[in-house]
Amino acid sequence: MPQSSDVRTSSREMKREKILRAAIEVFAKRGYFSSRMTDVAHRANVADGTLYLYFDGKEDLLQSIFDHVLTLFIERVQDEVEVVEDPVEKLRLLIRRHLELLGGDPALAQVLQIEIRHSRRFLALATRGKLGEYLNLIRGIIEEGQSLGRFRHDISAGLATQMVFGSVDELVMSWVLQDSAVELESKADPLMALLTDGLVPR
């Protein structure tokens, strides 16, 4: 009996995610530039040619990791902040989820913080894609807080967005470089306290 379209789609998506996970582990261990597509295929336990049914090459694979992770993260955070009324708590939730995601997956943190950043071209494109969506999500929370009087008006929403993202990003980068045994999530509340001291009106 032929497979239904839904079953075929599910099977294809599962294999694609398997390859993405293999690529994360290979890039984290060997470094992006030292890794080969054949290394990823071996890790995913698929034929070399199978990778090219899903991805155009190694750069496309790296981009796909980034887009896949951010897509799932943005969808999750958007769903969760929708049921939270206070913009301060929305921002706290977003920061906590960011740190939870990368703190719970050191290989992914290594790829997103180190390997991806070797390519300026990639980062330039990323800011217009999923990273741009993530920054807009942060900005939307800040603008809501400003409109409700929960965040200061004398700091532009754009600058505040850069401050929030830059602070979280630097925390993760330091954690990756130091190979720290401290749980990354534990830094969420101290960071939030520092940010809100500068954002909440007195």
URKA-V538384 format. One record per pair of residues at least 24 apart in sequence whose C-alpha atoms are under 10 Angstrom apart, sorted by the first residue. I is the first residue (numbers start at 1). GAP is how many residues later the second one is. D is the distance in Angstrom with one decimal. If there is no record, write none. Layout:
i->I gap->GAP d->D
i->I gap->GAP d->D
This chain:
i->12 gap->42 d->9.0
i->13 gap->41 d->9.6
i->15 gap->29 d->8.7
i->15 gap->31 d->9.2
i->15 gap->35 d->9.7
i->15 gap->36 d->9.7
i->15 gap->39 d->9.1
i->16 gap->28 d->9.7
i->16 gap->34 d->9.9
i->16 gap->35 d->8.6
i->16 gap->37 d->9.5
i->16 gap->38 d->6.7
i->16 gap->39 d->9.0
i->16 gap->48 d->9.9
i->17 gap->27 d->9.8
i->17 gap->47 d->10.0
i->17 gap->48 d->9.1
i->17 gap->51 d->8.8
i->18 gap->25 d->9.4
i->18 gap->26 d->6.3
i->18 gap->27 d->9.2
i->18 gap->28 d->9.7
i->19 gap->24 d->8.2
i->19 gap->25 d->5.4
i->19 gap->26 d->8.7
i->19 gap->27 d->8.4
i->19 gap->31 d->9.5
i->19 gap->32 d->7.5
i->19 gap->35 d->8.9
i->19 gap->36 d->9.7
i->19 gap->42 d->8.9
i->19 gap->46 d->9.6
i->20 gap->24 d->8.5
i->20 gap->31 d->9.9
i->20 gap->35 d->9.9
i->20 gap->41 d->7.3
i->20 gap->42 d->8.5
i->20 gap->44 d->7.6
i->20 gap->45 d->6.0
i->20 gap->46 d->9.8
i->20 gap->48 d->8.7
i->20 gap->49 d->9.8
i->21 gap->44 d->8.2
i->21 gap->86 d->9.6
i->21 gap->87 d->8.8
i->23 gap->35 d->9.1
i->23 gap->38 d->7.6
i->23 gap->39 d->7.9
i->23 gap->42 d->8.1
i->23 gap->84 d->10.0
i->23 gap->85 d->9.7
i->23 gap->88 d->9.4
i->24 gap->37 d->9.6
i->24 gap->38 d->8.4
i->24 gap->41 d->7.4
i->24 gap->42 d->10.0
i->24 gap->82 d->10.0
i->24 gap->83 d->6.4
i->24 gap->84 d->6.0
i->24 gap->85 d->9.3
i->24 gap->86 d->8.7
i->24 gap->87 d->6.5
i->24 gap->88 d->9.2
i->24 gap->91 d->9.9
i->25 gap->81 d->9.5
i->25 gap->82 d->5.9
i->25 gap->83 d->7.6
i->25 gap->85 d->9.3
i->25 gap->86 d->8.5
i->26 gap->81 d->8.8
i->26 gap->85 d->9.4
i->27 gap->35 d->8.9
i->27 gap->80 d->8.3
i->27 gap->81 d->9.1
i->27 gap->83 d->8.4
i->27 gap->84 d->6.5
i->27 gap->87 d->9.9
i->27 gap->88 d->7.3
i->27 gap->89 d->9.6
i->28 gap->78 d->8.6
i->28 gap->79 d->5.3
i->28 gap->80 d->7.3
i->28 gap->81 d->8.5
i->28 gap->82 d->5.6
i->28 gap->83 d->5.5
i->28 gap->84 d->9.3
i->28 gap->86 d->8.7
i->28 gap->87 d->7.5
i->29 gap->78 d->7.8
i->29 gap->81 d->8.8
i->29 gap->82 d->9.3
i->30 gap->85 d->10.0
i->31 gap->79 d->9.2
i->31 gap->80 d->8.2
i->31 gap->83 d->8.8
i->31 gap->84 d->6.4
i->31 gap->85 d->9.8
i->32 gap->26 d->8.6
i->32 gap->27 d->9.2
i->32 gap->30 d->8.4
i->32 gap->79 d->8.0
i->32 gap->82 d->9.3
i->32 gap->83 d->5.7
i->32 gap->84 d->7.8
i->32 gap->86 d->8.9
i->33 gap->25 d->9.3
i->33 gap->26 d->9.9
i->33 gap->82 d->8.3
i->33 gap->85 d->9.1
i->37 gap->24 d->9.1
i->59 gap->57 d->9.7
i->59 gap->60 d->9.8
i->59 gap->63 d->8.7
i->62 gap->49 d->8.8
i->62 gap->50 d->9.4
i->62 gap->53 d->9.0
i->62 gap->54 d->7.3
i->62 gap->60 d->9.2
i->63 gap->53 d->8.5
i->63 gap->59 d->7.7
i->63 gap->60 d->9.8
i->63 gap->62 d->9.5
i->63 gap->63 d->8.3
i->65 gap->43 d->9.1
i->65 gap->46 d->9.0
i->65 gap->47 d->8.8
i->65 gap->51 d->9.8
i->66 gap->42 d->9.6
i->66 gap->45 d->9.0
i->66 gap->46 d->7.2
i->66 gap->50 d->8.5
i->66 gap->60 d->8.4
i->66 gap->63 d->9.9
i->66 gap->64 d->7.9
i->66 gap->65 d->8.7
i->67 gap->59 d->8.6
i->67 gap->62 d->8.0
i->67 gap->63 d->5.9
i->67 gap->64 d->8.3
i->68 gap->62 d->8.9
i->69 gap->32 d->9.5
i->69 gap->39 d->9.1
i->69 gap->43 d->9.6
i->69 gap->61 d->9.3
i->70 gap->59 d->9.8
i->70 gap->60 d->6.2
i->70 gap->61 d->7.3
i->70 gap->63 d->8.8
i->70 gap->64 d->7.6
i->71 gap->59 d->6.9
i->71 gap->60 d->9.4
i->71 gap->62 d->9.0
i->71 gap->63 d->9.0
i->73 gap->24 d->8.3
i->73 gap->25 d->8.1
i->73 gap->28 d->8.3
i->73 gap->61 d->8.9
i->74 gap->24 d->9.9
i->74 gap->56 d->8.7
i->74 gap->57 d->9.7
i->74 gap->59 d->7.9
i->74 gap->60 d->6.5
i->74 gap->63 d->7.9
i->75 gap->59 d->10.0
i->77 gap->57 d->9.8
i->77 gap->60 d->9.0
i->78 gap->56 d->10.0
i->78 gap->59 d->7.9
i->81 gap->60 d->9.0
i->86 gap->55 d->9.4
i->86 gap->58 d->9.2
i->86 gap->59 d->7.8
i->86 gap->62 d->9.1
i->86 gap->64 d->8.2
i->87 gap->53 d->9.4
i->87 gap->54 d->5.9
i->87 gap->55 d->7.1
i->87 gap->56 d->8.9
i->87 gap->57 d->6.6
i->87 gap->58 d->5.1
i->87 gap->59 d->8.9
i->87 gap->60 d->10.0
i->87 gap->61 d->8.5
i->87 gap->62 d->9.8
i->87 gap->63 d->7.2
i->87 gap->64 d->8.4
i->88 gap->53 d->8.2
i->88 gap->54 d->8.4
i->88 gap->56 d->9.6
i->88 gap->57 d->7.0
i->88 gap->62 d->7.1
i->88 gap->63 d->8.0
i->88 gap->104 d->8.9
i->88 gap->108 d->7.8
i->88 gap->111 d->9.4
i->88 gap->112 d->8.6
i->89 gap->52 d->9.7
i->89 gap->103 d->9.6
i->90 gap->48 d->9.3
i->90 gap->51 d->6.9
i->90 gap->52 d->9.3
i->90 gap->55 d->9.4
i->91 gap->46 d->9.8
i->91 gap->47 d->7.4
i->91 gap->48 d->9.9
i->91 gap->50 d->6.7
i->91 gap->51 d->7.9
i->91 gap->54 d->9.4
i->91 gap->73 d->9.0
i->91 gap->101 d->8.1
i->91 gap->104 d->9.9
i->91 gap->105 d->9.6
i->92 gap->96 d->7.4
i->92 gap->97 d->7.5
i->92 gap->99 d->9.1
i->92 gap->100 d->6.2
i->92 gap->101 d->9.3
i->92 gap->103 d->9.8
i->92 gap->104 d->9.6
i->93 gap->95 d->8.9
i->93 gap->96 d->9.9
i->93 gap->99 d->9.7
i->94 gap->43 d->9.3
i->94 gap->44 d->8.1
i->94 gap->47 d->9.6
i->94 gap->94 d->9.6
i->95 gap->43 d->9.6
i->95 gap->69 d->8.5
i->95 gap->70 d->8.7
i->95 gap->72 d->9.8
i->95 gap->73 d->7.0
i->95 gap->90 d->8.9
i->95 gap->92 d->9.5
i->95 gap->93 d->6.3
i->95 gap->94 d->8.8
i->95 gap->96 d->8.6
i->95 gap->97 d->7.8
i->96 gap->72 d->9.5
i->96 gap->88 d->9.1
i->96 gap->89 d->6.2
i->96 gap->90 d->8.6
i->96 gap->91 d->8.4
i->96 gap->92 d->5.3
i->96 gap->93 d->7.9
i->96 gap->95 d->9.7
i->96 gap->96 d->9.1
i->97 gap->88 d->8.1
i->97 gap->91 d->8.9
i->98 gap->67 d->9.9
i->98 gap->70 d->7.9
i->98 gap->71 d->9.1
i->98 gap->74 d->9.1
i->98 gap->86 d->9.6
i->98 gap->87 d->8.5
i->98 gap->90 d->9.1
i->99 gap->69 d->7.6
i->99 gap->70 d->9.1
i->99 gap->72 d->8.6
i->99 gap->73 d->7.2
i->99 gap->84 d->9.0
i->99 gap->85 d->5.8
i->99 gap->86 d->5.1
i->99 gap->87 d->8.5
i->99 gap->88 d->8.0
i->99 gap->89 d->7.0
i->100 gap->83 d->8.8
i->100 gap->84 d->6.9
i->100 gap->85 d->5.3
i->100 gap->86 d->9.0
i->100 gap->88 d->9.0
i->101 gap->83 d->9.3
i->101 gap->84 d->8.8
i->102 gap->70 d->7.5
i->102 gap->73 d->9.8
i->102 gap->74 d->9.4
i->102 gap->82 d->7.9
i->102 gap->83 d->8.9
i->103 gap->69 d->7.8
i->103 gap->72 d->8.5
i->103 gap->73 d->9.0
i->103 gap->79 d->9.3
i->103 gap->80 d->6.6
i->103 gap->81 d->5.0
i->103 gap->82 d->6.5
i->103 gap->83 d->9.6
i->104 gap->79 d->8.5
i->104 gap->80 d->8.2
i->104 gap->81 d->8.7
i->106 gap->69 d->9.5
i->106 gap->70 d->7.4
i->106 gap->73 d->9.0
i->107 gap->69 d->9.4
i->109 gap->63 d->7.6
i->109 gap->64 d->8.2
i->109 gap->66 d->9.2
i->109 gap->67 d->6.9
i->110 gap->62 d->9.4
i->110 gap->63 d->8.5
i->110 gap->65 d->9.9
i->110 gap->66 d->6.4
i->110 gap->67 d->8.7
i->112 gap->60 d->9.8
i->112 gap->61 d->9.4
i->113 gap->56 d->8.0
i->113 gap->57 d->9.3
i->113 gap->59 d->7.6
i->113 gap->60 d->6.0
i->113 gap->61 d->9.6
i->113 gap->63 d->7.7
i->113 gap->64 d->9.3
i->114 gap->59 d->8.0
i->114 gap->62 d->8.6
i->114 gap->63 d->8.9
i->134 gap->31 d->9.2
i->135 gap->26 d->6.7
i->135 gap->27 d->8.1
i->135 gap->29 d->9.4
i->135 gap->30 d->7.5
i->136 gap->25 d->8.3
i->137 gap->24 d->9.2
i->138 gap->24 d->9.1
i->138 gap->26 d->7.9
i->138 gap->27 d->8.0
i->139 gap->25 d->9.4
i->139 gap->26 d->9.9
i->142 gap->57 d->9.2
i->145 gap->54 d->9.4
i->145 gap->55 d->9.0
i->146 gap->53 d->9.1
i->146 gap->54 d->9.1
i->146 gap->55 d->9.7
i->149 gap->51 d->8.2
i->149 gap->52 d->7.6
i->150 gap->46 d->9.4
i->150 gap->49 d->8.0
i->150 gap->50 d->5.8
i->150 gap->51 d->6.9
i->151 gap->45 d->7.9
i->151 gap->46 d->9.8
i->151 gap->47 d->8.7
i->151 gap->48 d->5.0
i->151 gap->49 d->4.6
i->151 gap->50 d->6.1
i->151 gap->51 d->9.8
i->152 gap->44 d->9.5
i->152 gap->46 d->8.1
i->152 gap->47 d->5.2
i->152 gap->48 d->5.6
i->152 gap->49 d->5.2
i->152 gap->50 d->8.8
i->153 gap->46 d->8.6
i->153 gap->47 d->9.4
i->153 gap->48 d->8.4
i->154 gap->45 d->9.2
i->154 gap->47 d->9.6
i->155 gap->43 d->9.4
i->155 gap->44 d->7.9
i->160 gap->35 d->9.2
i->160 gap->38 d->9.6
i->160 gap->39 d->8.2
i->163 gap->32 d->8.4
i->164 gap->27 d->9.2
i->164 gap->28 d->9.0
i->164 gap->31 d->7.3
i->167 gap->24 d->7.8
i->167 gap->25 d->9.8
i->167 gap->27 d->10.0
i->167 gap->28 d->8.8
i->168 gap->24 d->9.6
